[in-house]
Amino acid sequence: DAVGILILCLASAAAALDFKYHHAKELEEFLRGVHAAYPSLTHLHSIGRSVEGRDLWVLVLGRFPTHHKIGIPEFKYVANMHGDETVGRELLLHLIDFLVTSYGRDPVITRLLNNTRVHIMPTMNPDGFEATKVPDCYYTPGRYNANGEDLNRNFPDAFEDSRASIQPETQAVMDWIKNETFVLSANLHGGALVASYTFDNGNPVTGSLKGYSRSPDDDVFIHLAKTYSSNHASMYKGTGCDNRQTFPGGITNGYSWYQLEGGMQDYNYVWGQCFEITLELSCCKYPPEEQLGKFWRDNKVALIEYIKQVHLGVKGQVTDKNGNPIPNAIVEAKGRPHVCPYRTNQQGEYFLLLLPGTYVINATIPGFKSMLKTVEIPDNTGNFSAVKQDFSFPEVSDKISSKVASCPKTPLYQELTRASAAVKPTIHLLVLMTVVLAIFK
């Protein structure tokens, strides 16, 4: 019948992915074709629309693609937020193709998708891509959205009160982050060859006076960036794109490279409880399409190995005496406070990315005594599951809900020492620097 013929056509479209640039209509046809061919493994939806009304498509892959499942972490890749940086857009289409065709055949990919919910957004700025009529290696106006705004300067900033008008594409991603329990992410760019990590902005409290803006989880971010770089065909060499730029190990702290206000990776980490790095994947922003095959070969292993890192660290549930989940409980590793304390989701779940080692995990419900548990964390990425550590509060009944004040829109990092109720130890250096800053002001 007609429906069967349509599904067959869509499935054949999914199978016919070649190395060329796919414009809006072709991209949508490919994604619809994949979903038609693999309906139980994928879920296709739009998280919003661009200024010019184009859908912001996301394809979700996993054993439970339509909804979050307790214990299974959420991962995302986002590409093409600068419309003229095009390699990532095509890499994500080929990643989708590789994942769906390998599932059930390749044991590693099968286990990965059985234990991870992977969200892939090939383009965050479809208008900018379509507006790039004459490809260029260095710059075109297509970098911006249809309102002429740079989407990677458009998010709320953790250090400065940005007055930027939030764009539809930015708002869609912010809502997406709010509605999912993302644990790990990367956004794909072009114009350099390096893995860049948080923070992109900073102040003296985070080390900006020394040219490096350090987050409380700096060791984890370095590991994440190195994971991608070391599995890339050449990024790890750190030679950059010309003699003026070198990146030891192929990685850089964002602030050390250049200061950036309103970036997406800092927003993910501060407000989304999601560790994100920025991947610069091509010296030429919009290279000839005959080079796309090599870009896929150079990045294929790194793209997969990076997804596996979502299983670092520890995860678990916080429940009351009756076993009911407690949302908004604060759960953090001692000594790693976040300005916006990391909280449990509606299922009472938490996910903390931590490198192998011994940690004290602190669960806090305002108004009740905190619960501390020492956890030994091995490298569990090969097992596709973080260490599980649950917390049960026997004095809390299901009639008591944990109410936590929402995170401020501009959480300045001078406030780090008193922002997290979950972490009690005083960080003397930060306090001292805060006092000194106040005196000089």
C-alpha positions in Angstrom: 0.0 0.0 0.0 0.9 3.7 -0.1 2.2 3.7 3.5 4.4 0.7 2.9 5.9 2.3 -0.3 6.5 5.5 1.7 8.3 3.7 4.5 10.4 1.8 1.9 11.3 5.0 0.2 12.3 6.6 3.5 14.3 3.6 4.5 16.2 3.6 1.2 16.9 7.3 1.8 18.4 6.4 5.1 20.6 3.8 3.5 21.9 6.2 0.8 23.9 8.6 2.9 26.9 9.8 1.0 29.7 12.3 1.8 28.2 15.6 0.7 26.5 18.5 2.3 22.8 17.9 3.2 20.6 21.0 3.1 17.4 21.3 5.2 15.1 19.2 3.1 17.7 16.4 2.5 18.6 16.4 6.2 15.0 16.0 7.3 14.5 13.2 4.7 17.5 11.4 6.0 16.4 11.6 9.7 12.8 10.6 8.8 14.2 7.7 6.8 16.4 6.5 9.7 13.4 6.6 12.1 11.2 4.7 9.6 13.9 2.0 9.2 14.6 1.7 12.9 11.4 2.7 14.7 12.2 0.8 17.9 15.7 2.2 18.2 15.1 5.8 17.4 12.9 8.7 18.2 12.7 11.8 16.0 11.4 15.1 17.3 11.9 18.9 16.9 12.8 20.8 20.0 11.7 24.1 18.5 12.1 26.3 15.4 14.7 28.7 14.1 14.0 32.4 13.4 13.0 31.5 9.8 10.8 28.6 11.0 13.0 25.6 10.3 12.7 22.7 12.7 15.5 22.0 15.1 15.6 18.3 14.7 16.9 15.8 17.3 17.2 12.1 16.7 17.3 10.0 19.9 18.9 6.6 19.8 18.8 3.9 22.5 16.9 0.9 23.8 14.3 3.3 25.2 14.4 6.2 22.7 11.2 7.9 23.6 11.6 8.4 27.3 14.1 8.6 30.2 14.7 5.3 31.9 16.0 5.2 35.5 19.7 4.5 35.6 20.4 5.2 31.9 22.3 8.4 31.4 21.4 11.0 28.8 24.1 12.1 26.3 23.9 14.7 23.5 25.9 16.0 20.5 25.0 19.4 19.0 26.6 20.7 15.7 26.4 23.6 13.4 25.4 26.3 15.9 27.6 28.5 13.8 26.0 28.0 10.4 29.2 28.3 8.4 31.0 25.6 10.5 29.7 22.6 8.6 31.9 19.5 9.3 30.1 18.6 12.5 26.7 18.7 10.8 27.7 16.0 8.4 29.7 14.0 10.9 26.6 13.6 13.1 24.6 12.3 10.2 27.3 9.7 9.5 27.4 8.9 13.3 23.7 8.2 13.2 24.1 6.0 10.2 26.9 4.1 11.8 25.1 3.6 15.1 21.8 2.3 13.7 23.6 -0.1 11.2 25.9 -1.4 13.9 23.3 -2.0 16.5 22.7 -5.7 17.0 25.9 -6.5 14.9 28.7 -4.8 16.8 28.6 -5.9 20.5 30.2 -2.6 21.7 27.7 -0.4 19.9 24.9 -2.6 21.0 25.9 -2.4 24.7 26.4 1.4 24.3 22.9 2.0 23.0 21.4 -0.5 25.4 22.9 1.5 28.3 22.8 5.1 27.0 20.2 7.4 25.6 22.0 9.4 22.8 20.5 12.6 21.5 21.9 14.0 18.2 21.2 17.5 16.9 22.9 17.8 13.5 22.2 21.6 13.2 21.3 24.2 15.8 21.5 27.0 13.3 19.8 25.7 10.1 19.1 29.3 8.9 22.8 30.2 9.0 23.7 27.1 7.1 21.2 27.8 4.4 22.4 31.5 4.2 26.0 30.5 3.5 25.8 30.7 -0.3 29.5 31.0 -0.9 31.5 28.6 1.4 34.6 30.0 2.9 37.3 28.6 5.2 37.5 31.6 7.5 34.2 33.5 7.8 30.8 34.1 6.3 27.7 35.9 7.6 26.1 32.5 7.9 27.9 32.1 11.2 25.0 34.0 12.8 21.3 33.2 13.0 18.8 35.0 10.9 18.7 37.8 13.4 22.4 38.3 13.1 23.1 36.9 16.5 26.0 34.6 17.5 24.3 31.7 19.2 27.5 30.8 21.1 27.4 34.3 22.8 23.7 34.1 23.5 23.4 32.0 26.7 23.2 33.3 30.2 26.7 33.7 31.6 28.0 32.5 34.9 30.2 35.5 35.4 28.6 38.5 33.8 25.1 39.9 33.5 24.5 39.5 29.8 21.9 41.7 28.2 21.7 39.7 25.0 18.3 39.0 23.7 17.8 35.2 23.9 17.2 33.8 20.4 14.6 31.2 19.5 17.3 28.6 18.8 19.0 29.3 22.2 15.7 29.2 24.1 14.9 25.9 22.5 18.2 24.4 23.6 17.8 25.8 27.1 14.3 24.3 27.4 15.7 21.0 26.1 18.4 20.9 28.7 15.9 21.7 31.4 13.5 18.9 30.4 16.2 16.1 30.1 18.7 14.8 32.6 21.8 15.3 30.4 25.0 14.1 31.9 27.6 14.6 29.1 27.6 16.6 25.9 29.8 18.1 23.2 29.2 20.8 20.7 30.9 20.6 17.3 32.6 23.6 15.7 35.1 24.4 13.0 38.0 26.8 12.3 40.6 25.1 14.6 41.6 21.6 15.7 41.3 21.3 19.4 39.1 20.1 22.3 38.2 23.1 24.5 36.7 22.8 28.0 35.0 24.9 30.7 35.3 27.7 31.7 35.1 30.0 28.7 34.7 33.0 30.9 36.1 33.7 34.4 37.2 36.0 37.2 40.0 36.0 39.7 38.2 33.4 41.9 38.5 30.9 39.0 42.0 31.8 38.1 41.6 34.4 35.3 44.5 36.5 36.6 46.7 33.5 35.7 45.0 33.1 32.3 43.2 29.9 33.2 39.6 29.6 34.4 39.3 26.5 36.5 36.0 24.8 37.3 35.5 22.6 40.4 35.7 19.6 38.1 38.7 20.7 36.1 40.3 17.2 36.3 37.2 15.6 34.7 37.1 18.2 31.9 40.8 17.6 31.1 40.1 13.9 30.9 37.1 14.4 28.7 39.0 16.7 26.3 41.9 14.2 26.2 39.6 11.3 25.5 38.4 13.0 22.3 41.8 14.3 21.3 43.7 11.1 21.9 41.2 9.1 19.8 41.3 11.6 17.0 43.6 10.9 14.0 45.7 14.0 14.6 44.2 16.3 17.2 46.4 14.9 19.9 49.5 16.2 18.1 48.5 19.7 19.2 49.9 21.4 16.1 46.8 23.5 15.6 46.1 25.0 12.2 49.1 27.3 11.8 52.4 28.1 13.4 50.9 30.6 15.7 48.6 28.2 17.6 49.8 25.1 19.4 47.7 23.1 21.9 49.6 20.6 24.0 47.9 17.3 23.7 45.3 18.8 21.5 43.3 20.4 24.3 42.8 23.8 25.9 41.0 25.5 28.7 38.5 27.8 26.9 39.5 30.9 28.8 43.2 30.2 28.1 42.5 30.2 24.4 40.2 33.2 24.4 37.6 34.7 26.7 34.0 34.1 25.7 30.9 35.4 27.3 27.5 33.6 27.0 28.9 30.3 25.7 26.9 27.1 25.5 29.4 24.8 27.3 29.5 26.9 30.4 25.7 27.1 30.5 25.4 23.3 30.3 27.8 22.9 33.2 26.4 25.6 35.5 22.6 25.4 34.8 22.2 22.1 33.1 24.3 19.8 35.4 25.8 18.6 32.2 29.5 18.4 31.4 30.1 19.8 27.9 33.2 20.4 25.8 33.6 22.2 22.5 35.2 20.3 19.7 36.9 22.3 16.9 37.2 19.7 14.1 38.5 21.4 11.0 40.9 24.2 10.2 38.6 25.2 7.3 35.2 26.2 8.6 33.4 25.1 5.4 35.7 22.7 3.5 35.0 21.1 0.1 32.6 18.1 0.4 35.2 15.8 -1.1 37.1 16.0 2.2 34.1 14.9 4.3 35.0 11.2 4.0 38.4 11.9 5.6 36.9 13.9 8.4 34.6 11.0 9.2 37.5 8.6 9.3 39.5 11.0 11.5 36.7 11.5 14.0 34.8 8.2 14.1 36.6 6.5 16.9 36.7 9.7 19.0 33.0 10.3 18.7 32.3 6.8 20.0 34.9 6.8 22.8 33.6 10.2 24.0 30.0 8.9 24.4 31.3 6.1 26.6 32.5 8.7 29.2 28.9 9.4 30.2 29.4 6.2 32.4 32.2 7.7 34.5 31.7 8.3 38.2 28.7 7.5 40.3 24.9 7.5 40.0 22.0 6.6 42.1 18.6 7.5 43.6 17.6 9.5 46.7 14.4 8.1 48.3 12.3 8.5 51.5 11.6 5.9 54.1 8.9 4.4 51.9 11.1 4.1 48.8 9.6 7.1 47.0 12.0 9.2 45.0 12.9 12.6 46.3 13.4 15.3 43.6 15.6 18.4 44.2 17.8 16.7 46.8 21.3 18.1 46.5 23.9 15.5 45.7 27.6 16.5 45.2 31.0 15.1 45.8 32.6 16.7 48.9 35.1 19.4 47.9 33.4 20.0 44.5 30.7 22.6 45.1 28.8 24.0 42.3 27.3 27.5 42.2 24.0 25.9 41.2 24.1 22.8 43.5 23.6 19.6 41.5 20.1 18.2 42.3 18.2 15.0 41.8 15.6 14.8 38.9 11.9 14.0 39.3 12.8 10.3 39.7 15.2 11.2 42.6 18.2 10.4 40.4 21.6 11.9 40.3 24.6 11.4 38.0 28.1 12.7 38.9 31.0 12.4 36.5 34.1 11.7 38.5 37.5 10.1 37.7 38.5 6.9 39.4 39.3 7.4 43.1 37.8 7.6 46.6 35.1 10.3 47.1 32.7 11.3 49.9 29.3 11.8 48.3 27.0 14.2 50.2 23.2 14.0 49.9 21.3 16.9 51.4 17.6 17.6 51.8 17.1 21.1 53.3 15.8 20.8 56.8 17.2 17.4 57.4 20.7 16.1 58.4 23.0 15.4 55.4 23.9 11.9 54.6 27.6 11.1 53.7 28.8 8.0 51.9 32.4 7.1 50.9 32.5 5.7 47.5 35.4 3.9 45.7 35.0 4.7 42.0 36.8 2.5 39.4 37.0 3.1 35.7 33.6 1.7 34.7 33.2 3.1 31.2 34.0 -0.3 29.7 31.1 -1.8 31.7 28.7 1.0 30.4 27.5 1.8 33.9 28.7 4.2 36.6 29.0 2.9 40.2 25.6 2.9 41.8 25.2 4.5 45.3 21.7 5.1 46.5 20.6 7.2 49.5 17.5 6.5 51.7 16.4 9.1 54.2 14.5 7.2 57.0 13.2 10.4 58.6 11.7 11.7 55.5 8.2 10.7 54.5 6.5 11.0 51.1 4.5 13.9 52.5 7.6 16.1 52.6 8.9 17.4 49.4 12.3 19.0 49.0 12.0 22.6 48.0 15.2 24.3 46.8 15.4 27.9 45.7 16.0 28.1 42.0 19.5 28.9 40.7 20.0 32.7 40.1 20.2 33.8 36.5 23.7 35.2 37.1 25.5 33.0 39.6 28.8 34.9 40.1 31.6 32.6 41.1 32.7 34.8 44.0 29.8 33.2 45.8 31.1 29.7 45.3 32.0 29.0 48.9 28.5 29.6 50.3 26.4 28.6 47.2 26.2 24.9 47.9 24.4 23.6 50.9 25.8 20.1 50.2 29.4 21.0 50.7 30.3 22.3 54.2 34.1 22.6 54.2 35.4 26.2 53.8 37.6 26.8 50.8 40.0 29.3 52.5 41.6 30.5 49.4 38.4 31.4 47.7 37.2 33.2 50.8 40.4 35.2 51.0 40.2 36.2 47.3 36.6 37.2 47.8 37.5 39.5 50.7 40.4 41.0 48.7 38.1 41.6 45.7 35.5 43.3 47.9 38.2 45.6 49.4 39.5 46.7 46.0 36.0 47.3 44.7 
